[in-house]
Amino acid sequence: MTAIKAMIVDDEDLARHYLREMLSHHGDIEVIAECSNGFEAVKEVSSRRPDLLFLDIQMPKLDGFEVLDLLDPGIAVVFVTAFDSYAIRAFEVHAVDYLLKPFSEKRFEEALSRARLRIGASPAPPAPEATELAAAARPPSEFLCRIVARDGANIHIIPVEKVDYVEAQEDYVLLKTAGKGILKRQTISSLEASLDPDRFVRIHRSLLVNIERIARIEPLKRDSKVVVLRDGTQLPVSRSGLDRLKALLGEEA
Amino acid sequence: MPAAPQRFVLGYAVGWLALAALLIPLFVVSGALSWTEAVLFLIPLTGVYAAVCGSSRYLASSSLLEGNSFARVLFVVVPAVVASGFWTLLAALSAPIAARALPAPDMASRFNAQLPLLFGVGVLVYLLYTAFNELGRQAERSRLAEVRAVEATMMARDAELRALKAQVNPHFLFNSLHSISALTSIDPARARETCILLADFLRSTLGLGDRAAISFGEELDLTRKYLGVEQVRFPGRMEVEESISPDSLDVLVPPLLLQPLFENAVKHGVSTMSSGGWLKIRAGIQDGALLLELDNAYDPEAPVRRGHGVGLSNVRKRLEARYGDAAGITAVPSGSVWTTRLRLPVERKEKA
């Protein structure tokens, strides 16, 4: 039987030490890495591919939700946090388990058993995408301030106000900022749901636009229009997209 | 303004009828008028005076009554003389008309002989009327002041309550307990030490709810205990540097005023940094005010943490409720340093 490869991500030395100590009582688990911030975590996870991740939420650089957002699905995640109850509800639905600091060894064993079941299950039960889990954990009235994306070892942090528009490309979204395009594995609908609807409008099935970038709306042919951005980019607008735009901009559109 | 205008008008009418009832016997006894003449002429005449006084009641309004005593007398007496003079003139002009209407041919001359009496009564009544009005205004003003004072107290109490609720931030507590739990196997002595530090902090905050003010020195001790516990969580990420002027230590401050500021410095500062976090505290007296400056390193690129500004706005509200405009707080970032500046008037315990 091969060992379960586990990783610990927490910015507090003592918290990492505590988990390491708990895990040392289990011969079938090998701690392959420890990380003290979100950047390290994303890099280590993609290069060393652990089976199990113990993940703190409040950390420097990238928080736990953002780390989760950047990971490939299929890793069993156990949250270790002193976080609020609404977030816990989301974990109850999606994560393998969550541990509330401070936790007992008994409670830790329970979480570990659940994780073992998830990892050993074959085929693996349908786990939600990490992105969906991250979205579910966010409080309902709060919108994303920044979007994280990863290509290979590079992590991009894009403040939402820098995004011009978003284009859906199959399982990915292409985030357009100042002429550059950054790909992220996420559906356009789930991204739309996590952004402020007063700022980003779905003008088309595959287009989400930052309303502050719109210069004007021009007629294209009979019965159809295009949105022209400040940099001159022309984007097609669907009929329902035009209605949403009008509702947001007022009738002058 | 009176809350019930109908009751006000009724009281007004009753007052002026009482004046008429006083004037009538006065003019009958002085031999100026017969009973019939007095009733028929003086009741409408008092009504006219009621209107004169009523329309001039804002002339002698409160702002004029706040000068020195000579000016005050002038501002009360001059309108009284003017109003009564005007009234007497009206009476003298209308007496012949009344005399023809009644008819009582010599009534006008009999009445006019007693005009000084009418003038005197007019001045007196006007003065009484002004005094009465002024009393009403004073009562209204003190009632308003009372309402404002009660509101301020309630706001202060409310802020106090919020501060006390926030005093033991649950995250802080849970995270510290978790650190202690981890330390028990690595370094039992350190675990015990941290336990005591945490208990010390909690105990000091508990007694504070009943006190209106504590010395700045005590408040600083409290934050040192708090920072001591946080340093266990963030070893090497939390250098603390203090520069406190000794004359600031006995200044009185509202209890736990500083706590949210230090919590912010840790939550949004130190804990956002992977390494090398620090806090600098400076305090001193300047122009009769206590100045506190708290600098903390922070990572401008760090993920946004919830709850930013709540602690600060609570502190601001408490300062406002207690000191009004005399105190203030600002918090501004500059590069990778966040600076919080607090200023409040110096109050010291009176030496017994």
Interface residues (C-beta under 8 A of the other chain):
Chain A: D11 E12 D13 L14 A15 H17 Y18 E21 S36 N37 G38 Q58 M59 P60 K61 L62 D63 E66 A82 F83 L100 K101 P102 F103 P139 E142 C145 R146 I157
Chain B: P170 H171 F174 N175 L177 H178 S179 I180 S181 A182 L183 S185 I186 V232 R233 F234 P235 S271 T272 M273 S274 D299 E301 A302 P303 V304 R305 R306
